[in-house]
Amino acid sequence: MDAKDLFLTQHAAVQSVAVGGNPASAAERAFAGLSDEQMRVRPREDLNSLAWLMWHIARAEDIMVGALIAGREQVCDDAWRKRLGVSRRDFGIGMTSPEVTELTRAVDLVALREYRDAVGRRTREIVGNFKDSDWGGELAAPALQKAAADGAFGTRAEQMVKVFTGRPRTAVLSGIALFHPAGHLGEAVTVRSAGGFGTGI
């Protein structure tokens, strides 16, 4: 198994079955079979909703993999923002608790699931077309500064540009498309348990 196949196998584990083909994926266990009401539950003020987690995971991958690694426009254009009912251009870093609550209330859940899948499919397309040379290199400051100017990092723009400039592309790819969702899908187990509708495990 080469690096591309390994990545795609691991990526399928944090995607819906529609995207990765894995019916036992962590994403399926976290988000499948829930009502809209359950997706919007915040069991405690210190916990996010499942809807927010899905939005955050998708936005981070859209920005970091699509825009910064592949140099493409984000999936989330004006039409998607209208469908989602969310005008924010960032991925939620630094959001306040009331902002999390408002996004949780406002986001269109059908559109959100479709957006998450669209981002996942695009990541798989990008990596599926990687040549050996695409695994190398680092994130450059101009690309990060452009993303920041487009609102991708919200109020943390200066910090994010500084932190990610010079980071190896492969580290960002695996960090954002694999480890980041895996961590938040673990958080989803806590939300489900605290909300009283099963852990999904």
Secondary structure, DSSP 8 states (H G I E B T S, - for coil): --HHHHHHHHHHTTS-HHHH--TT-HHHHHHTT--HHHHT--SSTTS--HHHHHHHHHHHHIIIIIIIIS----S--HHHHHHHT----S--TT--HHHHHHHHHHS-HHHHHHHHHHHHHHHHHHHHT--GGGG--B--HHHHHHHHHTTTTGGGHHHHHHHHTT-BHHHHHHIIIIIHHHHHHHHHHHHHHHHTS----
